Amino acid sequence: MRIKADHALMRAQCAYVLAHIERDAGDAIAEHARFMFILGCSTGLRLAEIATATLGGLNAKWIDDEIGTAWTLDVIGKRTKARTIPPPRKTFAALQKRFARGSDAQ
């Protein structure tokens, strides 16, 4: 599979955008933007997949004592195809931060 360079951000570009998002961290909109951006950069999800992803799409599976729990995220992708992706652990740290506030996180 080839990566279309004009459809993806490089690491330095992701870091640059994230730094600008984090300047405004603290309000709910900025934290939501931060999480959505991290989700996209860390998983390669398309914008439509990010926009429609839900917590209900998260699935946990116990692997073993060394690895622990592995997470996957089910999304509906291009041409309504179901797709399962394994988000990196750092994405879950951002998820926990985003939803730590409880009911005000939507």
Helices and strands as residue ranges (DSSP letters): G 5-7, H 11-23, H 28-43, H 47-52, G 55-57, E 58-64, E 68-76, G 78-80, E 82-85, H 89-99, G 102-104
